[in-house]
Structure formats: structure tokens, C-alpha cells
Amino acid sequence: MKIGDIVIDPPILLAPMAGVSNRAFRAIARSQGATLCTTEMINAKALAYHSAKSTWLMELDPGETPVGIQIAGSDPDLMAQAAREAERHGADVVDINMGCPVRKVVNNGDGSALLNDEEAAVRVVKAVVEAVSVPVTVKMRAGWDHDAITAPRLAERFEAVGVQAIALHARTRSDQYVRPADWRFIRQVRERIAIPLIGNGDVQTPEDAARMLETTGADAVMVGRASFGDPWIFRRIAHYLQTGQELPPPTARDRAQMGLWHLERMVTIKGEAVAIPEMRKQLGWYLKGTPRSAEYRRRAQTLRTKDEAQALVEEWLDHARNEELSWT
């Protein structure tokens, strides 16, 4: 698959996720086979007001490519400005968020709220496309609710104004993350556009990825929550698509080493005071799979220092070795 001149092979992408797809996790995902990774959502209005956090979210690792920077907003001028800033920061792709279902986002008319206003959505997309020379993509949901499935028509209009790929999360805004993804929505979009289509939603195993590609006509798969604590899923999907065979799951040592590397990288990037609270949930995801591991995950939520975090991971690894267990 190609987005503009960018080759995405294997066709496996890391989803942009607030609080997750930061520089450290993108590096991990790339190392495990995610071909294109995208930043956390960056609010265009906050960026216009020179928010330090918004600017920081755009920071990329040296040599991080291909990489997408995702922007969100409903004002065409501010979105165009944000897109130019993203390109200046090194984005290979500028991605527009039309999928976020969070109330504080949609109450501002951003994210999935744009699915309710077709003309406003097209104005935003057109402004971004005209503002940059890099490819523009849109990540969207199927619609606001099941009475308003607008993605097929919007995708067609976005293609007409120059968008070079669509990523469809196969849920509506009203579904949040509770209702199972309905991949039929991806097929409906596929029937309306010729540009690359990326399927997203409930890809939890290599078999899921293969089945999504086969049944929907999507050109690529985007993995989000299934990578929490399991970034090896990208490598397993790539191997399965190429060979039809499954790689073994990560061992306890694999999980511990990755968790410690993730911890070290986050502390380097953000400093201990900021990194440790953010790593609590991340380490909780790594420390899964053994009997009684829930206690370790609970303790992860109270970590205060890097030393405490390292000690907990090492203690969990001893526990896992004693259980002589690896994961499926």
C-alpha cells in the first residue's frame, strides 16, 4: 500500500491514541513491525495559542519516519495552521481526527462531532490539504450513531478534495468502545473510494487482521488497544500475513525487558516526575498473564519513582518464572 509516495509494507499501522502513542511507544511499535505510526491527537486551537504540551506532542525522534502527526479541530484556518506546523516538525503524513468520541472534544465541535456536519467536515479537510505538500489522511468513525452512518459519503467527498487515505474505525460515536466493531462499515467505505483504506477496530490477533483484509477489502489494518502491553502483535500480524503461521507469544522475560525499556525511555523523554504516573497504566498492561498477577498490576498504580517501578517489574518476573508460564 502507498499513501502518496510513502510505501506502507507490511500494511500494519499503529493507531493514534491519547496517552499512549507517544515517542516512546511509537519507537517500540516500529521496532516490532508497525510500518506507520501516528502521534497522539494534537488540538489545533491549543497549538495556535502556543500550548507547550501541544508543541511537545509534535516532537519526533531523530530519523522517525514514516510518521504521521494527527491534528484535531473544526476551524479550517486553525487546522491549516496546525497542518503547516506539523509538516514543519517533520510529519510525513498529516492525519485529521474525525473519530474521537470524548465528550469534551465533541462539545467543541471537534473529533467525531464533524461527522454530523458534512459541509464543515469537507471545509476542514480541504483547508488542510491545500495547506501542506505532504499527504493528508482522515481517521474517522462510521457515523455519529447507527441512524446516521455518514462515513461512506464523507470518504468519497474527502477523496475528491485530495485526501490520500482513509482510516475507518468501525464503530459509531455512540458505540464508544463498548459495542463490537462492525466491519461491514469498512466494506461500505471501500465501495465508495479508490484511495487506500485502513481498517480499524477489534483487530486483536493475527487471524483478525487477515480476516479484516479479506472480508472488507481494506488495504491495511490499524491496531490500537490490542497493542497495550503487547507491541509484539505487529510482528505477529506481519509474520502471519506473509506465511500463514503464528509466532510464539512473548515470554515473561520479553515482557519484563520491554516494560523496563519503555520505562527508561519515558523517563529520558519526560523526566521521572511526569513519566512515572504515565507509566503506571503501561506497566500494568505488561504485567499480565500469570496467576495472581492482578496484585502486581494493582501495585503498579501506586508507583512513585523509577527505582520502585524497576523493582516491581523484577519482582513480577521472578513470580512469572516460578509459575513457568508464557502467554497465548
MARROPA-949865 format. One line per field, with one value per residue (C-alpha): chain; x, y, z. Coordinates in steps of 0.02 Angstrom, whole numbers, plus 50000, padded with zeros to 5 digits. Layout:
// residues N
kette <- [A/...]
u <- [X/...]
v <- [Y/...]
w <- [Z/...]
This chain:
// residues 328
kette <- [A/A/A/A/A/A/A/A/A/A/A/A/A/A/A/A/A/A/A/A/A/A/A/A/A/A/A/A/A/A/A/A/A/A/A/A/A/A/A/A/A/A/A/A/A/A/A/A/A/A/A/A/A/A/A/A/A/A/A/A/A/A/A/A/A/A/A/A/A/A/A/A/A/A/A/A/A/A/A/A/A/A/A/A/A/A/A/A/A/A/A/A/A/A/A/A/A/A/A/A/A/A/A/A/A/A/A/A/A/A/A/A/A/A/A/A/A/A/A/A/A/A/A/A/A/A/A/A/A/A/A/A/A/A/A/A/A/A/A/A/A/A/A/A/A/A/A/A/A/A/A/A/A/A/A/A/A/A/A/A/A/A/A/A/A/A/A/A/A/A/A/A/A/A/A/A/A/A/A/A/A/A/A/A/A/A/A/A/A/A/A/A/A/A/A/A/A/A/A/A/A/A/A/A/A/A/A/A/A/A/A/A/A/A/A/A/A/A/A/A/A/A/A/A/A/A/A/A/A/A/A/A/A/A/A/A/A/A/A/A/A/A/A/A/A/A/A/A/A/A/A/A/A/A/A/A/A/A/A/A/A/A/A/A/A/A/A/A/A/A/A/A/A/A/A/A/A/A/A/A/A/A/A/A/A/A/A/A/A/A/A/A/A/A/A/A/A/A/A/A/A/A/A/A/A/A/A/A/A/A/A/A/A/A/A/A/A/A/A/A/A/A/A/A/A/A/A/A]
u <- [50000/50056/49999/50058/50236/50255/50261/50174/50237/50187/50017/50011/49990/49989/49831/49849/49796/49796/49911/49984/50060/50197/50377/50425/50281/50298/50480/50427/50289/50409/50537/50402/50343/50218/50261/50173/50148/50049/50061/49933/49794/49851/49719/49736/49667/49787/49930/49878/49890/50067/50023/50185/50101/50034/50203/50285/50164/50232/50411/50483/50632/50781/50753/50574/50498/50372/50271/50101/50054/49869/49778/49602/49487/49339/49405/49478/49603/49669/49678/49776/49894/49915/49946/50085/50162/50152/50239/50373/50402/50436/50270/50270/50080/49957/49809/49642/49547/49362/49342/49373/49212/49265/49134/49250/49311/49143/49067/49188/49129/49290/49329/49177/49062/49115/49027/48865/48910/48962/48997/49103/49200/49238/49293/49414/49487/49504/49595/49719/49752/49786/49900/50032/50132/50134/49991/49836/49735/49575/49539/49353/49212/49067/48949/48876/48756/48676/48542/48675/48809/48896/49070/49042/48980/49108/49251/49200/49198/49364/49443/49375/49465/49632/49639/49757/49696/49553/49566/49396/49361/49214/49108/48996/49023/48876/48959/49108/49221/49088/48991/49089/49161/49056/49175/49032/49056/49232/49163/49037/49176/49281/49141/49143/49329/49481/49614/49692/49577/49640/49528/49525/49425/49437/49594/49661/49751/49844/49693/49583/49697/49693/49505/49478/49582/49492/49314/49318/49433/49539/49719/49792/49750/49771/49799/49759/49709/49770/49948/49931/50064/50083/50178/50235/50064/50130/50267/50148/50024/50160/50226/50053/50007/50169/50174/50006/50095/50090/50242/50251/50186/50306/50385/50391/50568/50512/50376/50489/50628/50508/50424/50593/50649/50484/50507/50685/50637/50489/50597/50727/50596/50484/50579/50537/50401/50296/50345/50307/50122/50101/50193/50081/49949/50080/50171/50004/49975/50144/50122/49983/49961/50011/49902/49892/49971/49823/49913/50064/49954/49869/50038/50090/49955/50043/50220/50310/50489/50589/50675/50507/50449/50606/50594/50412/50448/50593/50488/50349/50475/50531/50348/50318/50469/50407/50242/50339/50209/50211/50063/49940]
v <- [50000/50178/50341/50467/50410/50326/50137/50052/49873/49771/49858/49871/50037/50096/50194/50369/50357/50493/50450/50300/50335/50450/50447/50300/50188/50234/50179/50013/49987/50024/49903/49768/49796/49940/50024/50190/50262/50419/50539/50571/50692/50874/51010/51143/51282/51242/51241/51411/51477/51406/51272/51192/51022/51030/51078/50940/50810/50850/50810/50663/50552/50582/50478/50435/50402/50372/50456/50539/50688/50694/50859/50893/51041/51114/51285/51271/51412/51344/51169/51233/51321/51163/51061/51177/51165/50975/50974/51091/50969/50827/50741/50625/50621/50743/50649/50732/50666/50640/50493/50547/50515/50601/50724/50872/50853/50834/50975/51091/51026/50927/50743/50637/50789/50835/50679/50773/50921/50863/51035/51087/50924/50949/51130/51072/50935/51048/51181/51054/50975/51146/51197/51061/50966/50800/50675/50707/50565/50560/50442/50434/50333/50262/50399/50484/50340/50196/50309/50421/50318/50459/50388/50316/50481/50585/50474/50498/50687/50687/50591/50722/50864/50774/50658/50514/50381/50349/50253/50193/50142/50026/50097/50248/50386/50321/50150/50225/50072/49957/49892/49771/49844/49813/49783/49800/49988/49967/49872/50012/50141/50027/50027/50218/50261/50214/50284/50169/50116/50066/49960/49986/49908/49743/49680/49580/49435/49398/49299/49451/49556/49431/49413/49601/49622/49479/49524/49713/49748/49861/49889/49892/49864/49986/49916/50013/49940/49764/49833/49886/49784/49680/49778/49610/49599/49699/49573/49427/49502/49536/49359/49282/49385/49333/49148/49097/49039/49109/49164/49112/49236/49343/49262/49334/49394/49477/49570/49623/49683/49781/49858/49913/49983/50077/50145/50202/50287/50378/50442/50503/50594/50665/50658/50548/50659/50655/50484/50377/50423/50393/50227/50158/50100/50047/49935/49866/49809/49721/49634/49518/49334/49243/49183/49319/49450/49565/49610/49670/49773/49850/49897/49973/50105/50172/50185/50349/50326/50240/50131/50072/50032/49933/49835/49792/49729/49623/49551/49510/49423/49311/49273/49232/49119/49024/48999/48938/49020/49108/49188/49146]
w <- [50000/49964/50041/49915/49880/50050/50043/50190/50187/50281/50288/50478/50568/50748/50789/50861/51043/51175/51318/51227/51055/51120/51061/51172/51120/50936/50943/51020/50891/50747/50817/50817/50639/50636/50471/50500/50675/50715/50861/50994/50945/50944/50966/50831/50941/51083/50959/50894/51072/51083/51209/51267/51280/51103/51034/51134/51065/50891/50939/50844/50872/50755/50599/50647/50477/50407/50542/50547/50654/50699/50720/50780/50762/50669/50617/50440/50465/50630/50557/50407/50526/50630/50474/50418/50591/50583/50415/50483/50627/50505/50476/50327/50340/50419/50491/50533/50683/50650/50766/50945/51044/51206/51267/51295/51116/51030/51135/51044/50877/50850/50827/50785/50801/50624/50562/50596/50486/50314/50242/50391/50382/50198/50229/50362/50253/50101/50203/50271/50101/50025/50169/50153/50024/50120/50106/50210/50286/50388/50533/50562/50637/50537/50595/50747/50781/50688/50616/50537/50450/50359/50330/50155/50084/50178/50124/49943/49965/50056/49912/49793/49884/49892/50043/50004/50127/50247/50412/50470/50648/50625/50766/50781/50908/51010/51018/51111/51137/51209/51060/50948/50790/50635/50491/50367/50384/50314/50164/50134/50127/50016/49888/49877/49864/49763/49881/50012/50153/50325/50436/50624/50765/50860/50774/50921/50838/50676/50618/50647/50537/50395/50408/50407/50250/50164/50210/50196/50050/50161/50107/50282/50464/50607/50781/50939/51106/51064/51072/51253/51342/51183/51049/50980/50897/50749/50715/50739/50615/50486/50501/50489/50334/50250/50299/50368/50526/50702/50800/50983/51111/51215/51365/51540/51507/51345/51439/51581/51466/51358/51509/51579/51411/51397/51573/51538/51377/51456/51598/51473/51370/51505/51667/51815/51890/51732/51664/51816/51831/51643/51653/51790/51667/51539/51663/51719/51541/51533/51700/51645/51614/51771/51914/52048/51933/51971/52133/52035/51920/52071/52146/51980/52003/52159/52090/52128/52068/51933/52062/52129/51953/51910/52073/52040/51864/51926/52067/51943/51830/51973/52007/51823/51815/51965/51877/51722/51613/51446/51359/51224]
